[in-house]
Amino acid sequence: MQDKNATYQFVGKLNGMVAALMLLLAMAFLSSCRNNNDFFTAKNSLKYSADTVWFDTVFTRVPGSTYPISVTQIFSIKNPEKLAVSANFQLGGGANSAYRMSIDGISGIQINDIEIGASDSVFVFVQCKLEANNNTQPLLVMDSIISSVGGHRSNVKLAAYGWDAHYYRDTIFESNITISDNQKPTVILGYMGVEQGATLTIKAGVQLFASAQTKIYIAGTLDIQGSATQRVTIRGDKPVWDPQFLPNQWGGIHILVGSVNNSIQYADITNATIGVRVDSLPVNGSTGLKISNTRIQYSGQASLAGITADIQAINCLFADAGSYSFLGLLGGNYAFNHCTFSEYSGFSSRTDGHFAATNTLRDGNGKLLNHAPLNLSVYNCIVDGPQKEELQFDQTTLNVFNIRLENNLLKSLNPKSIITYPNFFNKTVGFVDVQRGNYQTDSTAFGYKKAGTFGSPVTIDLLGKSRKSQPDLGCYEKLP
């Protein structure tokens, strides 16, 4: 009898579950058969979060490729009514539009029957892909997304500037090459390499944009020939204002072992992981890298790095890198005059100094793996930052550790009394605006007229402006 009662109870529960399921199915069916009269159709009162969706500047398409596609812009459309609406959307340019849209997971040039609940919203995702326009300057390309509710129409405008460019994709130069067009930008996709015996020359005014996978490898020679009036720029390939301050948009310039006679003049190199890296001393008495009147900023790890390298720098700014404005690792020969090293970016939570030089190579536990001679001279420079100690040195007595820092303005407690020549410590630098990367100096600058002469006089500053007979410290002469 107990088994029979249990069976009845089970059947009763099963019938209840079936009844509940049938009710849910019926409700779903009735919902799917909603009468159009349940929708608000009297007018199109949709509210857009933006009147115009701007894409700033987008490079036009590489022939035979889908690259580049813009960043995705997002805006919302709200139904302010007390009833749901059923809306249709289409791109004004139809199949010929440079834009593509997606609403509620549906993509296309025309999207119909999108239900927006009472006082609810949907999000619209838009991208653009622009064709070449044969202009040297960016050309405005516009379209619109047209919405229709009960036959009533409204729209939101879409706008982007398309910029024609020269493109290099995964390119290795085995002979001399010159990039000289300063009217159109040049975009590098993937790697760019220069073989030994070849020279890559970049003329004044050229604008290079590097994609996320890009790294420039120099086994031969790099010759950047910017000028005071036409600087060379190398940066990430997002040609808008805000990303100029973001690091790690591309790999950087890597000067390899065996490369000789590299020169960088009047260049702005930004947004890299390591702005410029130089490996190994050159052979046959040649120079490794001479760099002047150049800014390297917004790098994720280091502005300038050398590994047993040969680097000479005059009138340069190395700033806003995650860990190091300068790193000289495992010895090398380094000479700096009238340079500014600063790190206020906040890209990393560093606690060590951002200006570092060693004659050692150690593992993660501090064990000495290798050592090489270090010769470092720093004159008339500024080293500044938010830490109490912005210098970092590591040495072993097993090899040469020859440093001479003289007549500089340093943020330092002089660790281990390594600095023996006269310098200025922990004074007011007077930068104009470190938050916006402006390291020119103002009327509070301590370094005004405090530079000395070490070797040949430096008669101009980073911008090519004449220096006073008694110059200022750092890469800039003080603003008037």
Backbone torsions as a table, in degrees:
resi	resn	phi	psi	omega
1	MET	NA	-37.5	179.2
2	GLN	-65.5	-37.4	179.4
3	ASP	-65.3	-37.8	-179.4
4	LYS	-66.9	-42.3	177.6
5	ASN	-62.8	-40.1	178.6
6	ALA	-62.5	-37.8	179.0
7	THR	-64.7	-43.7	179.7
8	TYR	-61.9	-40.6	179.8
9	GLN	-63.8	-41.2	179.4
10	PHE	-63.3	-45.4	180.0
11	VAL	-62.5	-39.0	179.7
12	GLY	-62.7	-43.0	178.2
13	LYS	-63.9	-41.5	-179.5
14	LEU	-62.6	-42.8	178.4
15	ASN	-62.2	-39.0	178.1
16	GLY	-63.3	-40.4	179.0
17	MET	-65.6	-41.6	178.6
18	VAL	-62.7	-42.2	179.8
19	ALA	-62.3	-42.7	179.0
20	ALA	-63.5	-41.2	179.2
21	LEU	-63.5	-42.2	178.9
22	MET	-62.5	-37.0	178.1
23	LEU	-64.6	-42.3	178.4
24	LEU	-63.5	-42.4	178.8
25	LEU	-62.9	-40.2	180.0
26	ALA	-64.6	-41.5	179.0
27	MET	-64.1	-41.5	178.6
28	ALA	-63.0	-40.5	-179.8
29	PHE	-64.0	-46.2	179.8
30	LEU	-63.0	-37.4	179.0
31	SER	-64.6	-40.1	-179.9
32	SER	-68.3	-21.3	179.9
33	CYS	-100.1	29.4	-178.8
34	ARG	-55.2	136.1	177.6
35	ASN	-72.9	137.1	179.9
36	ASN	-59.4	-20.4	179.7
37	ASN	-69.8	-13.6	177.2
38	ASP	-75.7	-14.2	179.6
39	PHE	-90.8	148.2	174.1
40	PHE	-79.4	124.1	-176.0
41	THR	-131.1	3.5	-172.3
42	ALA	-65.6	-30.3	-179.6
43	LYS	-162.0	168.7	174.9
44	ASN	-98.4	97.3	-177.8
45	SER	-106.7	18.3	-179.3
46	LEU	-57.7	139.3	-179.2
47	LYS	-109.7	124.9	-179.6
48	TYR	-97.0	142.3	179.0
49	SER	-73.3	-12.2	177.1
50	ALA	-148.3	140.6	174.7
51	ASP	-74.7	-35.2	-179.7
52	THR	-136.1	132.1	176.8
53	VAL	-98.1	112.8	-176.1
54	TRP	-98.8	142.1	176.4
55	PHE	-113.9	12.0	-176.1
56	ASP	52.8	-127.6	-176.0
57	THR	-112.8	131.9	-179.0
58	VAL	-125.2	132.8	175.6
59	PHE	-68.0	140.9	178.8
60	THR	-72.8	163.9	-167.2
61	ARG	-67.0	140.5	170.9
62	VAL	-68.9	129.3	179.3
63	PRO	-54.4	130.3	178.8
64	GLY	76.4	15.8	-175.8
65	SER	-139.6	160.6	173.4
66	THR	-91.3	-1.2	-179.7
67	TYR	-87.3	143.9	-6.1
68	PRO	-96.6	155.9	169.2
69	ILE	-107.8	140.8	-175.6
70	SER	-67.2	170.1	166.9
71	VAL	-63.1	158.3	179.2
72	THR	-87.7	125.9	174.3
73	GLN	-98.3	143.1	-176.8
74	ILE	-125.7	133.3	170.6
75	PHE	-139.4	164.9	-176.8
76	SER	-115.2	154.0	175.7
77	ILE	-125.4	123.0	-176.7
78	LYS	-110.4	139.7	172.5
79	ASN	-96.7	110.4	-176.7
80	PRO	-85.5	-2.4	-173.9
81	GLU	-80.5	167.7	179.3
82	LYS	-89.4	-1.4	172.5
83	LEU	-119.7	154.6	174.3
84	ALA	-66.2	157.7	173.7
85	VAL	-123.5	152.2	171.9
86	SER	-112.7	116.1	-171.8
87	ALA	-118.0	145.7	172.1
88	ASN	-109.5	144.8	-179.1
89	PHE	-131.3	143.5	175.3
90	GLN	-150.1	150.9	173.2
91	LEU	-78.4	132.5	-177.1
92	GLY	-59.4	-34.0	-179.0
93	GLY	-83.3	-2.0	178.1
94	GLY	60.1	-142.0	-177.5
95	ALA	-65.2	-20.7	-179.7
96	ASN	-89.7	1.7	-178.5
97	SER	-67.0	145.2	174.8
98	ALA	-81.1	-3.1	-174.1
99	TYR	-110.7	157.4	173.5
100	ARG	-135.1	144.4	-176.9
101	MET	-129.3	157.6	176.4
102	SER	-141.1	130.3	-179.0
103	ILE	-133.0	126.5	-179.7
104	ASP	52.9	38.0	177.9
105	GLY	79.9	2.7	179.3
106	ILE	-107.3	127.5	-179.3
107	SER	-111.4	150.3	176.7
108	GLY	159.1	175.6	176.0
109	ILE	-85.8	-17.1	174.7
110	GLN	-141.5	126.5	-177.6
111	ILE	-129.0	119.6	-173.1
112	ASN	-110.8	160.0	170.7
113	ASP	58.1	46.2	173.4
114	ILE	-88.0	116.3	-179.1
115	GLU	-87.8	127.1	176.4
116	ILE	-117.7	115.8	-176.1
117	GLY	-64.3	165.7	179.1
118	ALA	-57.8	128.6	-180.0
119	SER	56.4	27.2	-179.1
120	ASP	-111.6	173.5	-177.6
121	SER	-135.8	159.0	167.7
122	VAL	-124.8	156.2	177.6
123	PHE	-106.1	141.1	-179.6
124	VAL	-115.9	129.3	179.3
125	PHE	-109.9	128.7	-174.6
126	VAL	-130.4	136.7	171.3
127	GLN	-128.2	160.5	174.0
128	CYS	-133.0	149.7	177.7
129	LYS	-136.9	110.4	-168.9
130	LEU	-102.4	140.6	177.1
131	GLU	-84.4	157.7	178.0
132	ALA	-58.4	141.3	-177.2
133	ASN	-118.3	1.4	177.0
134	ASN	58.0	35.7	174.9
135	ASN	-120.3	151.4	177.4
136	THR	-84.6	-19.7	179.0
137	GLN	-110.3	154.9	178.6
138	PRO	-56.8	139.2	-177.8
139	LEU	-115.9	132.1	-177.5
140	LEU	-73.2	127.6	177.7
141	VAL	-121.4	120.2	-174.8
142	MET	-121.1	155.2	173.2
143	ASP	-157.1	-169.7	178.0
144	SER	-152.4	156.5	168.8
145	ILE	-105.0	119.6	-176.3
146	ILE	-100.7	126.9	176.4
147	SER	-106.9	148.3	-179.8
148	SER	-134.5	124.5	177.3
149	VAL	-126.4	112.3	-179.1
150	GLY	57.7	32.7	-179.6
151	GLY	86.1	-6.7	179.0
152	HIS	-93.3	133.0	-171.3
153	ARG	-114.4	149.1	169.8
154	SER	-149.8	172.8	-177.1
155	ASN	-153.2	160.7	170.0
156	VAL	-121.9	137.5	-175.6
157	LYS	-84.6	148.7	174.8
158	LEU	-119.1	135.6	-175.8
159	ALA	-146.0	135.0	176.7
160	ALA	-149.0	147.8	172.6
161	TYR	-96.4	121.1	177.4
162	GLY	-94.3	131.1	-174.9
163	TRP	-123.9	115.9	176.2
164	ASP	-65.6	149.6	-177.1
165	ALA	-149.1	160.0	166.0
166	HIS	-88.5	144.1	-177.1
167	TYR	-125.1	138.5	169.1
168	TYR	-123.9	126.7	179.7
169	ARG	-121.4	120.9	176.6
170	ASP	44.2	62.8	-171.5
171	THR	-110.7	135.8	172.9
172	ILE	-122.2	124.5	179.6
173	PHE	-95.5	121.7	179.0
174	GLU	-100.3	-8.3	175.2
175	SER	-136.2	174.1	-175.6
176	ASN	-60.0	140.0	179.6
177	ILE	-140.8	141.8	178.6
178	THR	-124.2	129.6	172.3
179	ILE	-105.8	115.1	-169.8
180	SER	-127.9	-14.2	-175.6
181	ASP	-71.6	110.2	178.8
182	ASN	-101.3	12.5	176.5
183	GLN	-94.5	-43.7	176.1
184	LYS	-104.7	145.6	175.2
185	PRO	-71.5	160.5	174.5
186	THR	-115.5	127.9	-177.6
187	VAL	-111.9	130.4	179.2
188	ILE	-105.4	123.2	177.5
189	LEU	-109.7	122.7	-176.9
190	GLY	75.5	-149.6	-174.4
191	TYR	-88.7	156.8	169.3
192	MET	-132.4	129.8	-177.7
193	GLY	-130.7	149.5	176.9
194	VAL	-124.0	116.8	-177.4
195	GLU	-72.0	160.3	175.0
196	GLN	-58.0	139.1	-178.3
197	GLY	88.8	-11.1	179.2
198	ALA	-107.5	154.6	179.3
199	THR	-125.1	130.0	170.3
200	LEU	-98.3	115.5	178.8
201	THR	-106.8	129.7	177.9
202	ILE	-118.7	116.9	-172.7
203	LYS	-81.6	167.0	-177.4
204	ALA	-58.1	139.5	174.6
205	GLY	84.3	-5.6	-179.4
206	VAL	-68.6	139.9	176.0
207	GLN	-114.1	115.7	178.5
208	LEU	-106.3	131.5	175.6
209	PHE	-118.1	130.0	-174.3
210	ALA	-113.2	135.4	180.0
211	SER	-78.4	173.6	-173.6
212	ALA	-61.2	-29.6	-178.6
213	GLN	-91.5	2.7	-170.5
214	THR	-80.7	137.3	166.7
215	LYS	-142.6	140.2	179.4
216	ILE	-104.1	115.4	-177.4
217	TYR	-103.9	129.2	-179.3
218	ILE	-118.3	105.5	171.1
219	ALA	-96.0	-25.0	177.2
220	GLY	-93.7	-110.6	-176.3
221	THR	-138.6	138.1	173.6
222	LEU	-110.1	131.0	-179.4
223	ASP	-132.7	98.9	178.9
224	ILE	-97.9	118.6	-170.8
225	GLN	-114.0	55.6	175.0
226	GLY	-70.9	171.3	177.7
227	SER	-136.2	171.4	-178.7
228	ALA	-61.9	-33.0	-178.9
229	THR	-94.3	-18.5	179.9
230	GLN	-136.3	83.9	-179.3
231	ARG	-74.4	150.6	171.4
232	VAL	-88.1	133.9	177.2
233	THR	-118.1	136.2	175.2
234	ILE	-132.5	120.0	-173.1
235	ARG	-155.1	178.5	176.5
236	GLY	-63.3	161.4	-171.1
237	ASP	-91.4	25.8	173.3
238	LYS	-105.4	93.1	-171.0
239	PRO	-79.5	58.9	174.7
240	VAL	-129.1	172.3	-169.9
241	TRP	-72.1	-56.0	-171.1
242	ASP	-57.4	-43.7	-178.6
243	PRO	-63.3	-10.4	176.7
244	GLN	-59.7	-24.1	-176.2
245	PHE	-96.6	6.3	-175.9
246	LEU	-102.7	135.5	-179.4
247	PRO	-85.6	176.1	170.2
248	ASN	61.0	29.7	175.8
249	GLN	-82.4	-18.0	175.8
250	TRP	-157.6	172.8	-171.5
251	GLY	-75.4	-43.5	-176.9
252	GLY	119.1	-174.9	179.2
253	ILE	-99.4	125.9	-178.4
254	HIS	-120.2	108.5	178.7
255	ILE	-89.9	116.6	-167.5
256	LEU	-88.0	168.5	175.3
257	VAL	-57.8	131.4	-179.8
258	GLY	96.3	-15.0	176.9
259	SER	-70.2	143.0	-176.4
260	VAL	-136.9	156.7	168.8
261	ASN	56.8	41.7	177.1
262	ASN	-80.8	142.9	-177.2
263	SER	-140.8	132.6	174.8
264	ILE	-129.7	119.4	179.1
265	GLN	-127.4	135.5	174.9
266	TYR	48.2	62.9	179.1
267	ALA	-127.4	153.3	171.8
268	ASP	-120.8	113.0	-175.4
269	ILE	-116.9	114.7	-172.6
270	THR	-136.1	164.1	169.8
271	ASN	72.3	10.9	-176.9
272	ALA	-85.2	175.4	169.2
273	THR	-80.9	-54.1	167.4
274	ILE	-122.7	117.6	-174.3
275	GLY	-55.0	-62.5	176.7
276	VAL	-136.0	127.6	175.9
277	ARG	-120.7	132.9	-179.3
278	VAL	-121.6	125.8	-178.5
279	ASP	-108.6	126.9	166.9
280	SER	72.8	148.4	175.9
281	LEU	-67.8	144.3	178.2
282	PRO	-71.6	163.2	-179.6
283	VAL	-99.2	162.7	173.6
284	ASN	57.6	31.4	174.7
285	GLY	74.7	6.3	178.6
286	SER	-74.0	162.5	176.6
287	THR	-85.5	154.3	176.2
288	GLY	-84.9	-62.4	179.0
289	LEU	-147.4	128.3	167.5
290	LYS	-111.1	124.1	-176.2
291	ILE	-131.3	131.0	-176.8
292	SER	-143.8	151.2	174.2
293	ASN	50.9	42.5	-171.9
294	THR	-127.3	143.0	174.4
295	ARG	-110.0	129.7	172.1
296	ILE	-123.7	110.7	-173.0
297	GLN	-135.3	162.1	172.2
298	TYR	58.4	46.9	175.3
299	SER	-97.4	147.1	-176.5
300	GLY	-72.2	-34.9	-176.5
301	GLN	-117.5	-49.9	-176.6
302	ALA	-152.2	143.3	172.9
303	SER	-74.0	-52.2	-178.6
304	LEU	-134.7	128.3	179.8
305	ALA	-132.9	137.9	175.5
306	GLY	-130.6	136.2	175.2
307	ILE	-117.6	105.2	-173.3
308	THR	47.7	51.8	-169.8
309	ALA	-110.4	172.1	176.0
310	ASP	-121.5	110.8	-176.6
311	ILE	-135.7	131.2	172.9
312	GLN	-122.3	125.1	-175.8
313	ALA	-131.8	134.3	177.6
314	ILE	-134.4	136.5	175.4
315	ASN	57.0	47.4	-178.4
316	CYS	-120.4	151.1	173.6
317	LEU	-112.2	124.0	175.6
318	PHE	-121.1	106.0	-168.1
319	ALA	-149.5	159.1	171.1
320	ASP	57.2	55.7	173.8
321	ALA	-115.4	153.3	-173.9
322	GLY	-60.3	-40.0	-176.0
323	SER	-123.5	-45.5	-171.7
324	TYR	-133.3	130.3	165.7
325	SER	-75.4	-38.0	173.5
326	PHE	-143.5	135.0	174.1
327	LEU	-131.7	116.5	173.3
328	GLY	-110.2	106.2	-170.9
329	LEU	-108.9	140.2	176.0
330	LEU	57.5	49.4	175.8
331	GLY	73.6	-166.2	-177.7
332	GLY	125.2	179.0	178.2
333	ASN	-118.6	119.7	-175.7
334	TYR	-134.3	133.4	179.2
335	ALA	-135.9	121.5	-179.2
336	PHE	-123.4	134.7	176.0
337	ASN	-139.8	131.0	-179.9
338	HIS	52.9	51.3	175.4
339	CYS	-115.9	155.2	176.5
340	THR	-118.8	127.4	178.0
341	PHE	-118.8	120.8	-176.9
342	SER	-149.0	151.0	-178.6
343	GLU	-146.9	97.0	176.1
344	TYR	-123.0	16.1	-170.0
345	SER	-69.8	-35.2	-173.6
346	GLY	74.5	16.6	179.9
347	PHE	-67.6	-21.5	178.2
348	SER	-141.8	165.2	179.2
349	SER	-96.2	53.4	-175.6
350	ARG	-69.0	150.8	173.8
351	THR	-122.6	-10.6	179.2
352	ASP	-94.5	165.3	178.0
353	GLY	-64.7	148.6	-177.2
354	HIS	-91.3	-11.0	174.5
355	PHE	-104.4	111.5	-170.9
356	ALA	-133.6	141.2	176.3
357	ALA	-146.8	139.5	-178.8
358	THR	-141.6	157.3	165.9
359	ASN	-107.9	22.0	-174.8
360	THR	-127.5	164.2	165.9
361	LEU	-134.8	121.6	-176.2
362	ARG	-123.3	158.1	174.9
363	ASP	-85.7	-176.5	-176.3
364	GLY	-64.7	-17.4	178.2
365	ASN	-97.9	5.1	178.9
366	GLY	87.7	3.7	179.7
367	LYS	-72.8	132.6	-179.6
368	LEU	-70.7	121.3	179.0
369	LEU	-101.2	-34.0	-177.0
370	ASN	-161.2	166.0	177.5
371	HIS	-151.9	155.0	-179.2
372	ALA	-154.9	156.6	-177.5
373	PRO	-63.1	138.2	175.5
374	LEU	-117.8	127.1	172.8
375	ASN	-126.7	112.4	-174.7
376	LEU	-129.4	124.8	173.0
377	SER	-124.6	135.6	-178.8
378	VAL	-136.5	116.7	-178.0
379	TYR	-127.8	142.1	171.5
380	ASN	56.1	29.9	-175.6
381	CYS	-105.1	167.6	173.5
382	ILE	-120.4	128.1	171.7
383	VAL	-122.7	114.6	-172.7
384	ASP	-141.6	159.8	178.4
385	GLY	172.4	179.1	-175.2
386	PRO	-79.0	-15.7	-179.1
387	GLN	-79.2	155.2	175.5
388	LYS	-67.3	-30.7	179.8
389	GLU	-124.2	113.0	-178.7
390	GLU	-109.7	6.6	173.7
391	LEU	-107.5	146.8	-179.0
392	GLN	-143.9	117.4	-179.7
393	PHE	-126.1	146.2	173.3
394	ASP	-139.2	129.9	-176.1
395	GLN	-140.4	155.6	169.5
396	THR	-126.7	144.4	178.8
397	THR	-75.7	-1.5	179.0
398	LEU	-74.8	-9.9	-179.6
399	ASN	-150.3	171.8	-175.8
400	VAL	-65.1	133.6	173.7
401	PHE	-133.5	86.0	-172.4
402	ASN	-112.2	102.9	178.4
403	ILE	-122.3	143.7	177.0
404	ARG	-137.5	102.2	173.8
405	LEU	-105.6	118.1	-174.6
406	GLU	-142.0	134.9	175.9
407	ASN	60.2	43.9	177.1
408	ASN	-113.5	160.7	171.4
409	LEU	-101.5	111.2	-168.0
410	LEU	-120.8	137.0	169.4
411	LYS	-92.5	94.4	-170.7
412	SER	-162.7	151.6	171.4
413	LEU	-100.8	11.9	-178.8
414	ASN	56.0	68.8	-174.7
415	PRO	-59.5	131.8	176.6
416	LYS	58.1	19.6	179.6
417	SER	52.4	37.2	-179.6
418	ILE	-69.2	-33.5	-176.7
419	ILE	-85.3	115.9	-175.0
420	THR	-111.7	-13.2	179.8
421	TYR	-91.7	160.9	-177.3
422	PRO	-64.9	133.6	175.7
423	ASN	-146.5	172.3	174.6
424	PHE	-108.2	130.1	-174.5
425	PHE	-116.6	131.9	166.1
426	ASN	57.9	45.2	176.5
427	LYS	-103.2	171.2	179.5
428	THR	-71.3	117.1	-178.2
429	VAL	-76.8	-43.1	177.7
430	GLY	80.9	37.2	175.0
431	PHE	-66.2	147.1	-176.5
432	VAL	-68.2	-49.8	-176.4
433	ASP	-161.8	92.3	-177.8
434	VAL	-68.9	-28.0	-179.8
435	GLN	-65.6	-27.9	178.0
436	ARG	-106.6	13.6	174.9
437	GLY	72.6	22.5	179.6
438	ASN	-97.9	104.0	-176.2
439	TYR	-103.6	20.1	165.4
440	GLN	-68.8	160.9	-174.9
441	THR	-109.9	151.2	-176.8
442	ASP	-108.6	-162.9	-173.3
443	SER	-69.1	-14.0	179.6
444	THR	-89.5	0.3	-171.9
445	ALA	-64.2	125.2	178.4
446	PHE	-70.6	-30.0	-173.7
447	GLY	-78.4	7.0	-179.0
448	TYR	-62.4	123.1	177.3
449	LYS	57.1	35.8	-179.2
450	LYS	-116.0	7.7	-179.7
451	ALA	-77.5	150.3	174.7
452	GLY	-111.7	-177.7	178.6
453	THR	-110.9	121.1	178.2
454	PHE	-129.7	106.6	-173.1
455	GLY	77.7	-145.3	-179.4
456	SER	-68.7	137.6	179.5
457	PRO	-61.3	141.8	175.5
458	VAL	-97.7	108.9	-168.8
459	THR	-98.5	-8.6	177.6
460	ILE	-130.4	167.6	177.5
461	ASP	-107.7	-169.3	-175.6
462	LEU	-55.9	-36.8	-177.4
463	LEU	-85.3	-0.8	-177.3
464	GLY	87.1	7.7	179.4
465	LYS	-79.8	140.3	-178.1
466	SER	-62.3	137.7	175.5
467	ARG	-87.3	156.8	177.9
468	LYS	-70.8	166.8	177.3
469	SER	-62.1	-31.2	170.8
470	GLN	-113.5	93.3	-169.3
471	PRO	-72.9	171.0	175.8
472	ASP	-90.8	159.9	173.0
473	LEU	-73.2	155.9	176.5
474	GLY	87.5	-172.7	-172.8
475	CYS	-85.7	-16.2	-178.1
476	TYR	-115.2	144.0	163.5
477	GLU	-79.2	143.2	-176.1
478	LYS	-57.4	140.7	175.0
479	LEU	-60.6	146.0	-178.9
480	PRO	-67.6	NA	NA
